[in-house]
């Protein structure tokens, strides 16, 4: 098991997980709550709805960050954190 963890402990894999997972989770969030109509009609306020949706989509990254940190895969956990920064910065930028 340790050899496998050493092999996947890479920044690039963590960054890919950090970038792709929130996009998939955000898509599932939109599908679950049927927000496509509101997104097409622009019935939501960009500062409130979009920032909340971006922050909700980062939650799975934080869960993976915790798991990878506990498994001592430091590069992978740092990559996930780096990959989640664009979503966090976008959420902050939409509230301003």
C-alpha positions, 0 to 999 in steps of 0.5 A: 500500500505504501509503495502505491501511495508513494507512486501517486504522490505527485503535485500534478495529480493533486492539481488535476483532482483539485481542478476537476472535482469541484467542477464535477461537484458543481455540475451535480449541484446544479443538476440536483437543484434544477438551477439550469433555468435560473442560470439561463434566465440570469434570475440569480444575483451573481454576487450571492448565488454564484459565490455560494455555488463556488464555495459549495463545490470546493467542499469535496476538495477539502475532504480529499485534502484532509484524507491525503494529509492523513495518509502522509501524501504531502505532494498530493495534498498540496496539489489539491490545495493549489488546484482549489485556489482558482475556485476560492478566488473566484468565489471571493471575487464574485462577492466584491 
